[in-house]
C-alpha cells in the first residue's frame, strides 16, 4: 500500500511541479513568448500529428556550399505550383528560437534525407548547434 501511495504521490507531485514551472516560465516577460512558441512546436513534433516534421533533411542553405538541417513540412506544393510535383515545403529553424524559421519550397532532388530524429534536430537548432544529434551527453557544458 505504501509503495502504491508513494508512486501516486510522486506522480501527482511531479506533475504539479511541472505545472508550476510551466506557469513560472509563462510569467517571465521576455521568456514567455519564446517558451510558449517552442513548447507548441515541440508538442507538434513529438505528437507526430498532421504528418509534418517527421522527416529531417539536409538542405543547401542559405547559399551554395553551406548546409543546414530542415524539417519536411509538406510533400506537395502543387497548391501554389500546379504544374510542378517535384517541390517540397521544408521548414528551416533558426537558433536559438526555432519558431522564427523559414519555409522554403525546394526541388525534391536538392534535399538529402538524414538519419536524425526530429527531436534531436530540434534540440540541435535550439542549442545553436552545441548539442549534436546522437551525442551521449545532452548538456551545454
MODELLER restraints for C-alpha pairs under 7 A, 6 or more apart:
rsr = mdl.restraints
at = mdl.atoms
rsr.add(forms.Gaussian(group=physical.xy_distance, feature=features.Distance(at['CA:25:A'], at['CA:31:A']), mean=6.55, stdev=0.5))
rsr.add(forms.Gaussian(group=physical.xy_distance, feature=features.Distance(at['CA:25:A'], at['CA:32:A']), mean=5.84, stdev=0.5))
rsr.add(forms.Gaussian(group=physical.xy_distance, feature=features.Distance(at['CA:25:A'], at['CA:35:A']), mean=6.91, stdev=0.5))
rsr.add(forms.Gaussian(group=physical.xy_distance, feature=features.Distance(at['CA:26:A'], at['CA:32:A']), mean=4.47, stdev=0.5))
rsr.add(forms.Gaussian(group=physical.xy_distance, feature=features.Distance(at['CA:26:A'], at['CA:36:A']), mean=7.00, stdev=0.5))
rsr.add(forms.Gaussian(group=physical.xy_distance, feature=features.Distance(at['CA:34:A'], at['CA:97:A']), mean=6.54, stdev=0.5))
rsr.add(forms.Gaussian(group=physical.xy_distance, feature=features.Distance(at['CA:37:A'], at['CA:99:A']), mean=6.35, stdev=0.5))
rsr.add(forms.Gaussian(group=physical.xy_distance, feature=features.Distance(at['CA:38:A'], at['CA:99:A']), mean=6.31, stdev=0.5))
rsr.add(forms.Gaussian(group=physical.xy_distance, feature=features.Distance(at['CA:45:A'], at['CA:53:A']), mean=6.01, stdev=0.5))
rsr.add(forms.Gaussian(group=physical.xy_distance, feature=features.Distance(at['CA:45:A'], at['CA:118:A']), mean=6.93, stdev=0.5))
rsr.add(forms.Gaussian(group=physical.xy_distance, feature=features.Distance(at['CA:48:A'], at['CA:54:A']), mean=6.51, stdev=0.5))
rsr.add(forms.Gaussian(group=physical.xy_distance, feature=features.Distance(at['CA:52:A'], at['CA:72:A']), mean=6.34, stdev=0.5))
rsr.add(forms.Gaussian(group=physical.xy_distance, feature=features.Distance(at['CA:52:A'], at['CA:73:A']), mean=4.73, stdev=0.5))
rsr.add(forms.Gaussian(group=physical.xy_distance, feature=features.Distance(at['CA:52:A'], at['CA:74:A']), mean=6.21, stdev=0.5))
rsr.add(forms.Gaussian(group=physical.xy_distance, feature=features.Distance(at['CA:53:A'], at['CA:71:A']), mean=5.00, stdev=0.5))
rsr.add(forms.Gaussian(group=physical.xy_distance, feature=features.Distance(at['CA:53:A'], at['CA:72:A']), mean=5.43, stdev=0.5))
rsr.add(forms.Gaussian(group=physical.xy_distance, feature=features.Distance(at['CA:53:A'], at['CA:73:A']), mean=5.43, stdev=0.5))
rsr.add(forms.Gaussian(group=physical.xy_distance, feature=features.Distance(at['CA:53:A'], at['CA:118:A']), mean=6.69, stdev=0.5))
rsr.add(forms.Gaussian(group=physical.xy_distance, feature=features.Distance(at['CA:54:A'], at['CA:118:A']), mean=6.10, stdev=0.5))
rsr.add(forms.Gaussian(group=physical.xy_distance, feature=features.Distance(at['CA:55:A'], at['CA:71:A']), mean=5.79, stdev=0.5))
rsr.add(forms.Gaussian(group=physical.xy_distance, feature=features.Distance(at['CA:55:A'], at['CA:72:A']), mean=5.55, stdev=0.5))
rsr.add(forms.Gaussian(group=physical.xy_distance, feature=features.Distance(at['CA:55:A'], at['CA:118:A']), mean=6.68, stdev=0.5))
rsr.add(forms.Gaussian(group=physical.xy_distance, feature=features.Distance(at['CA:56:A'], at['CA:69:A']), mean=6.64, stdev=0.5))
rsr.add(forms.Gaussian(group=physical.xy_distance, feature=features.Distance(at['CA:56:A'], at['CA:70:A']), mean=5.70, stdev=0.5))
rsr.add(forms.Gaussian(group=physical.xy_distance, feature=features.Distance(at['CA:56:A'], at['CA:71:A']), mean=4.71, stdev=0.5))
rsr.add(forms.Gaussian(group=physical.xy_distance, feature=features.Distance(at['CA:56:A'], at['CA:72:A']), mean=6.40, stdev=0.5))
rsr.add(forms.Gaussian(group=physical.xy_distance, feature=features.Distance(at['CA:56:A'], at['CA:113:A']), mean=6.34, stdev=0.5))
rsr.add(forms.Gaussian(group=physical.xy_distance, feature=features.Distance(at['CA:56:A'], at['CA:114:A']), mean=6.06, stdev=0.5))
rsr.add(forms.Gaussian(group=physical.xy_distance, feature=features.Distance(at['CA:56:A'], at['CA:116:A']), mean=6.35, stdev=0.5))
rsr.add(forms.Gaussian(group=physical.xy_distance, feature=features.Distance(at['CA:56:A'], at['CA:117:A']), mean=6.97, stdev=0.5))
rsr.add(forms.Gaussian(group=physical.xy_distance, feature=features.Distance(at['CA:56:A'], at['CA:118:A']), mean=6.06, stdev=0.5))
rsr.add(forms.Gaussian(group=physical.xy_distance, feature=features.Distance(at['CA:57:A'], at['CA:69:A']), mean=5.67, stdev=0.5))
rsr.add(forms.Gaussian(group=physical.xy_distance, feature=features.Distance(at['CA:57:A'], at['CA:70:A']), mean=5.29, stdev=0.5))
rsr.add(forms.Gaussian(group=physical.xy_distance, feature=features.Distance(at['CA:57:A'], at['CA:71:A']), mean=6.12, stdev=0.5))
rsr.add(forms.Gaussian(group=physical.xy_distance, feature=features.Distance(at['CA:57:A'], at['CA:111:A']), mean=6.12, stdev=0.5))
rsr.add(forms.Gaussian(group=physical.xy_distance, feature=features.Distance(at['CA:57:A'], at['CA:112:A']), mean=5.36, stdev=0.5))
rsr.add(forms.Gaussian(group=physical.xy_distance, feature=features.Distance(at['CA:57:A'], at['CA:113:A']), mean=4.40, stdev=0.5))
rsr.add(forms.Gaussian(group=physical.xy_distance, feature=features.Distance(at['CA:57:A'], at['CA:114:A']), mean=5.40, stdev=0.5))
rsr.add(forms.Gaussian(group=physical.xy_distance, feature=features.Distance(at['CA:58:A'], at['CA:67:A']), mean=6.60, stdev=0.5))
rsr.add(forms.Gaussian(group=physical.xy_distance, feature=features.Distance(at['CA:58:A'], at['CA:68:A']), mean=5.75, stdev=0.5))
rsr.add(forms.Gaussian(group=physical.xy_distance, feature=features.Distance(at['CA:58:A'], at['CA:69:A']), mean=4.73, stdev=0.5))
rsr.add(forms.Gaussian(group=physical.xy_distance, feature=features.Distance(at['CA:58:A'], at['CA:70:A']), mean=6.21, stdev=0.5))
rsr.add(forms.Gaussian(group=physical.xy_distance, feature=features.Distance(at['CA:58:A'], at['CA:111:A']), mean=5.71, stdev=0.5))
rsr.add(forms.Gaussian(group=physical.xy_distance, feature=features.Distance(at['CA:58:A'], at['CA:112:A']), mean=5.00, stdev=0.5))
rsr.add(forms.Gaussian(group=physical.xy_distance, feature=features.Distance(at['CA:58:A'], at['CA:113:A']), mean=6.24, stdev=0.5))
rsr.add(forms.Gaussian(group=physical.xy_distance, feature=features.Distance(at['CA:58:A'], at['CA:114:A']), mean=6.52, stdev=0.5))
rsr.add(forms.Gaussian(group=physical.xy_distance, feature=features.Distance(at['CA:59:A'], at['CA:67:A']), mean=5.47, stdev=0.5))
rsr.add(forms.Gaussian(group=physical.xy_distance, feature=features.Distance(at['CA:59:A'], at['CA:68:A']), mean=5.52, stdev=0.5))
rsr.add(forms.Gaussian(group=physical.xy_distance, feature=features.Distance(at['CA:59:A'], at['CA:69:A']), mean=6.16, stdev=0.5))
rsr.add(forms.Gaussian(group=physical.xy_distance, feature=features.Distance(at['CA:59:A'], at['CA:70:A']), mean=6.59, stdev=0.5))
rsr.add(forms.Gaussian(group=physical.xy_distance, feature=features.Distance(at['CA:59:A'], at['CA:110:A']), mean=6.98, stdev=0.5))
rsr.add(forms.Gaussian(group=physical.xy_distance, feature=features.Distance(at['CA:59:A'], at['CA:111:A']), mean=5.19, stdev=0.5))
rsr.add(forms.Gaussian(group=physical.xy_distance, feature=features.Distance(at['CA:59:A'], at['CA:112:A']), mean=6.79, stdev=0.5))
rsr.add(forms.Gaussian(group=physical.xy_distance, feature=features.Distance(at['CA:60:A'], at['CA:66:A']), mean=5.62, stdev=0.5))
rsr.add(forms.Gaussian(group=physical.xy_distance, feature=features.Distance(at['CA:60:A'], at['CA:67:A']), mean=4.30, stdev=0.5))
rsr.add(forms.Gaussian(group=physical.xy_distance, feature=features.Distance(at['CA:60:A'], at['CA:68:A']), mean=6.51, stdev=0.5))
rsr.add(forms.Gaussian(group=physical.xy_distance, feature=features.Distance(at['CA:61:A'], at['CA:67:A']), mean=5.07, stdev=0.5))
rsr.add(forms.Gaussian(group=physical.xy_distance, feature=features.Distance(at['CA:61:A'], at['CA:68:A']), mean=6.06, stdev=0.5))
rsr.add(forms.Gaussian(group=physical.xy_distance, feature=features.Distance(at['CA:69:A'], at['CA:92:A']), mean=6.87, stdev=0.5))
rsr.add(forms.Gaussian(group=physical.xy_distance, feature=features.Distance(at['CA:70:A'], at['CA:90:A']), mean=6.05, stdev=0.5))
rsr.add(forms.Gaussian(group=physical.xy_distance, feature=features.Distance(at['CA:70:A'], at['CA:91:A']), mean=5.43, stdev=0.5))
rsr.add(forms.Gaussian(group=physical.xy_distance, feature=features.Distance(at['CA:70:A'], at['CA:92:A']), mean=4.62, stdev=0.5))
rsr.add(forms.Gaussian(group=physical.xy_distance, feature=features.Distance(at['CA:70:A'], at['CA:93:A']), mean=6.76, stdev=0.5))
rsr.add(forms.Gaussian(group=physical.xy_distance, feature=features.Distance(at['CA:71:A'], at['CA:90:A']), mean=5.45, stdev=0.5))
rsr.add(forms.Gaussian(group=physical.xy_distance, feature=features.Distance(at['CA:71:A'], at['CA:91:A']), mean=5.06, stdev=0.5))
rsr.add(forms.Gaussian(group=physical.xy_distance, feature=features.Distance(at['CA:71:A'], at['CA:92:A']), mean=6.63, stdev=0.5))
rsr.add(forms.Gaussian(group=physical.xy_distance, feature=features.Distance(at['CA:72:A'], at['CA:89:A']), mean=6.13, stdev=0.5))
rsr.add(forms.Gaussian(group=physical.xy_distance, feature=features.Distance(at['CA:72:A'], at['CA:90:A']), mean=4.54, stdev=0.5))
rsr.add(forms.Gaussian(group=physical.xy_distance, feature=features.Distance(at['CA:72:A'], at['CA:91:A']), mean=6.30, stdev=0.5))
rsr.add(forms.Gaussian(group=physical.xy_distance, feature=features.Distance(at['CA:73:A'], at['CA:89:A']), mean=5.41, stdev=0.5))
rsr.add(forms.Gaussian(group=physical.xy_distance, feature=features.Distance(at['CA:73:A'], at['CA:90:A']), mean=5.27, stdev=0.5))
rsr.add(forms.Gaussian(group=physical.xy_distance, feature=features.Distance(at['CA:73:A'], at['CA:91:A']), mean=5.97, stdev=0.5))
rsr.add(forms.Gaussian(group=physical.xy_distance, feature=features.Distance(at['CA:74:A'], at['CA:88:A']), mean=6.06, stdev=0.5))
rsr.add(forms.Gaussian(group=physical.xy_distance, feature=features.Distance(at['CA:74:A'], at['CA:89:A']), mean=5.01, stdev=0.5))
rsr.add(forms.Gaussian(group=physical.xy_distance, feature=features.Distance(at['CA:75:A'], at['CA:88:A']), mean=4.75, stdev=0.5))
rsr.add(forms.Gaussian(group=physical.xy_distance, feature=features.Distance(at['CA:75:A'], at['CA:89:A']), mean=6.28, stdev=0.5))
rsr.add(forms.Gaussian(group=physical.xy_distance, feature=features.Distance(at['CA:76:A'], at['CA:85:A']), mean=6.64, stdev=0.5))
rsr.add(forms.Gaussian(group=physical.xy_distance, feature=features.Distance(at['CA:76:A'], at['CA:87:A']), mean=6.55, stdev=0.5))
rsr.add(forms.Gaussian(group=physical.xy_distance, feature=features.Distance(at['CA:76:A'], at['CA:88:A']), mean=5.94, stdev=0.5))
rsr.add(forms.Gaussian(group=physical.xy_distance, feature=features.Distance(at['CA:77:A'], at['CA:85:A']), mean=6.90, stdev=0.5))
rsr.add(forms.Gaussian(group=physical.xy_distance, feature=features.Distance(at['CA:77:A'], at['CA:87:A']), mean=5.75, stdev=0.5))
rsr.add(forms.Gaussian(group=physical.xy_distance, feature=features.Distance(at['CA:77:A'], at['CA:88:A']), mean=6.15, stdev=0.5))
rsr.add(forms.Gaussian(group=physical.xy_distance, feature=features.Distance(at['CA:77:A'], at['CA:89:A']), mean=6.66, stdev=0.5))
rsr.add(forms.Gaussian(group=physical.xy_distance, feature=features.Distance(at['CA:78:A'], at['CA:84:A']), mean=6.12, stdev=0.5))
rsr.add(forms.Gaussian(group=physical.xy_distance, feature=features.Distance(at['CA:78:A'], at['CA:85:A']), mean=6.06, stdev=0.5))
rsr.add(forms.Gaussian(group=physical.xy_distance, feature=features.Distance(at['CA:86:A'], at['CA:107:A']), mean=5.50, stdev=0.5))
rsr.add(forms.Gaussian(group=physical.xy_distance, feature=features.Distance(at['CA:86:A'], at['CA:108:A']), mean=5.61, stdev=0.5))
rsr.add(forms.Gaussian(group=physical.xy_distance, feature=features.Distance(at['CA:87:A'], at['CA:105:A']), mean=6.00, stdev=0.5))
rsr.add(forms.Gaussian(group=physical.xy_distance, feature=features.Distance(at['CA:87:A'], at['CA:106:A']), mean=5.25, stdev=0.5))
rsr.add(forms.Gaussian(group=physical.xy_distance, feature=features.Distance(at['CA:87:A'], at['CA:107:A']), mean=4.46, stdev=0.5))
rsr.add(forms.Gaussian(group=physical.xy_distance, feature=features.Distance(at['CA:87:A'], at['CA:108:A']), mean=5.60, stdev=0.5))
rsr.add(forms.Gaussian(group=physical.xy_distance, feature=features.Distance(at['CA:88:A'], at['CA:105:A']), mean=5.43, stdev=0.5))
rsr.add(forms.Gaussian(group=physical.xy_distance, feature=features.Distance(at['CA:88:A'], at['CA:106:A']), mean=5.42, stdev=0.5))
rsr.add(forms.Gaussian(group=physical.xy_distance, feature=features.Distance(at['CA:88:A'], at['CA:107:A']), mean=6.22, stdev=0.5))
rsr.add(forms.Gaussian(group=physical.xy_distance, feature=features.Distance(at['CA:88:A'], at['CA:108:A']), mean=5.94, stdev=0.5))
rsr.add(forms.Gaussian(group=physical.xy_distance, feature=features.Distance(at['CA:89:A'], at['CA:103:A']), mean=6.54, stdev=0.5))
rsr.add(forms.Gaussian(group=physical.xy_distance, feature=features.Distance(at['CA:89:A'], at['CA:104:A']), mean=5.67, stdev=0.5))
rsr.add(forms.Gaussian(group=physical.xy_distance, feature=features.Distance(at['CA:89:A'], at['CA:105:A']), mean=4.54, stdev=0.5))
rsr.add(forms.Gaussian(group=physical.xy_distance, feature=features.Distance(at['CA:89:A'], at['CA:106:A']), mean=6.58, stdev=0.5))
rsr.add(forms.Gaussian(group=physical.xy_distance, feature=features.Distance(at['CA:90:A'], at['CA:103:A']), mean=5.66, stdev=0.5))
rsr.add(forms.Gaussian(group=physical.xy_distance, feature=features.Distance(at['CA:90:A'], at['CA:104:A']), mean=5.34, stdev=0.5))
rsr.add(forms.Gaussian(group=physical.xy_distance, feature=features.Distance(at['CA:90:A'], at['CA:105:A']), mean=6.25, stdev=0.5))
rsr.add(forms.Gaussian(group=physical.xy_distance, feature=features.Distance(at['CA:91:A'], at['CA:101:A']), mean=6.82, stdev=0.5))
rsr.add(forms.Gaussian(group=physical.xy_distance, feature=features.Distance(at['CA:91:A'], at['CA:102:A']), mean=5.68, stdev=0.5))
rsr.add(forms.Gaussian(group=physical.xy_distance, feature=features.Distance(at['CA:91:A'], at['CA:103:A']), mean=4.52, stdev=0.5))
rsr.add(forms.Gaussian(group=physical.xy_distance, feature=features.Distance(at['CA:91:A'], at['CA:104:A']), mean=6.44, stdev=0.5))
rsr.add(forms.Gaussian(group=physical.xy_distance, feature=features.Distance(at['CA:92:A'], at['CA:101:A']), mean=5.37, stdev=0.5))
rsr.add(forms.Gaussian(group=physical.xy_distance, feature=features.Distance(at['CA:92:A'], at['CA:102:A']), mean=4.97, stdev=0.5))
rsr.add(forms.Gaussian(group=physical.xy_distance, feature=features.Distance(at['CA:92:A'], at['CA:103:A']), mean=6.18, stdev=0.5))
rsr.add(forms.Gaussian(group=physical.xy_distance, feature=features.Distance(at['CA:93:A'], at['CA:99:A']), mean=6.61, stdev=0.5))
rsr.add(forms.Gaussian(group=physical.xy_distance, feature=features.Distance(at['CA:93:A'], at['CA:100:A']), mean=6.81, stdev=0.5))
rsr.add(forms.Gaussian(group=physical.xy_distance, feature=features.Distance(at['CA:93:A'], at['CA:101:A']), mean=4.13, stdev=0.5))
rsr.add(forms.Gaussian(group=physical.xy_distance, feature=features.Distance(at['CA:93:A'], at['CA:102:A']), mean=6.41, stdev=0.5))
rsr.add(forms.Gaussian(group=physical.xy_distance, feature=features.Distance(at['CA:93:A'], at['CA:125:A']), mean=6.57, stdev=0.5))
rsr.add(forms.Gaussian(group=physical.xy_distance, feature=features.Distance(at['CA:94:A'], at['CA:100:A']), mean=6.18, stdev=0.5))
rsr.add(forms.Gaussian(group=physical.xy_distance, feature=features.Distance(at['CA:94:A'], at['CA:101:A']), mean=4.80, stdev=0.5))
rsr.add(forms.Gaussian(group=physical.xy_distance, feature=features.Distance(at['CA:94:A'], at['CA:125:A']), mean=6.50, stdev=0.5))
rsr.add(forms.Gaussian(group=physical.xy_distance, feature=features.Distance(at['CA:95:A'], at['CA:125:A']), mean=5.27, stdev=0.5))
rsr.add(forms.Gaussian(group=physical.xy_distance, feature=features.Distance(at['CA:95:A'], at['CA:126:A']), mean=5.37, stdev=0.5))
rsr.add(forms.Gaussian(group=physical.xy_distance, feature=features.Distance(at['CA:95:A'], at['CA:128:A']), mean=5.11, stdev=0.5))
rsr.add(forms.Gaussian(group=physical.xy_distance, feature=features.Distance(at['CA:96:A'], at['CA:125:A']), mean=6.41, stdev=0.5))
rsr.add(forms.Gaussian(group=physical.xy_distance, feature=features.Distance(at['CA:96:A'], at['CA:126:A']), mean=4.48, stdev=0.5))
rsr.add(forms.Gaussian(group=physical.xy_distance, feature=features.Distance(at['CA:96:A'], at['CA:127:A']), mean=6.21, stdev=0.5))
rsr.add(forms.Gaussian(group=physical.xy_distance, feature=features.Distance(at['CA:96:A'], at['CA:128:A']), mean=5.62, stdev=0.5))
rsr.add(forms.Gaussian(group=physical.xy_distance, feature=features.Distance(at['CA:97:A'], at['CA:126:A']), mean=6.19, stdev=0.5))
rsr.add(forms.Gaussian(group=physical.xy_distance, feature=features.Distance(at['CA:98:A'], at['CA:125:A']), mean=6.54, stdev=0.5))
rsr.add(forms.Gaussian(group=physical.xy_distance, feature=features.Distance(at['CA:98:A'], at['CA:126:A']), mean=6.33, stdev=0.5))
rsr.add(forms.Gaussian(group=physical.xy_distance, feature=features.Distance(at['CA:116:A'], at['CA:133:A']), mean=6.71, stdev=0.5))
rsr.add(forms.Gaussian(group=physical.xy_distance, feature=features.Distance(at['CA:120:A'], at['CA:133:A']), mean=5.02, stdev=0.5))
rsr.add(forms.Gaussian(group=physical.xy_distance, feature=features.Distance(at['CA:121:A'], at['CA:133:A']), mean=6.46, stdev=0.5))
rsr.add(forms.Gaussian(group=physical.xy_distance, feature=features.Distance(at['CA:123:A'], at['CA:131:A']), mean=6.84, stdev=0.5))
rsr.add(forms.Gaussian(group=physical.xy_distance, feature=features.Distance(at['CA:124:A'], at['CA:130:A']), mean=6.65, stdev=0.5))
rsr.add(forms.Gaussian(group=physical.xy_distance, feature=features.Distance(at['CA:124:A'], at['CA:131:A']), mean=5.30, stdev=0.5))
rsr.add(forms.Gaussian(group=physical.xy_distance, feature=features.Distance(at['CA:124:A'], at['CA:132:A']), mean=5.57, stdev=0.5))
rsr.add(forms.Gaussian(group=physical.xy_distance, feature=features.Distance(at['CA:124:A'], at['CA:133:A']), mean=6.60, stdev=0.5))
rsr.add(forms.Gaussian(group=physical.xy_distance, feature=features.Distance(at['CA:130:A'], at['CA:140:A']), mean=6.66, stdev=0.5))
rsr.add(forms.Gaussian(group=physical.xy_distance, feature=features.Distance(at['CA:131:A'], at['CA:138:A']), mean=6.07, stdev=0.5))
rsr.add(forms.Gaussian(group=physical.xy_distance, feature=features.Distance(at['CA:131:A'], at['CA:139:A']), mean=6.82, stdev=0.5))
rsr.add(forms.Gaussian(group=physical.xy_distance, feature=features.Distance(at['CA:131:A'], at['CA:140:A']), mean=6.59, stdev=0.5))
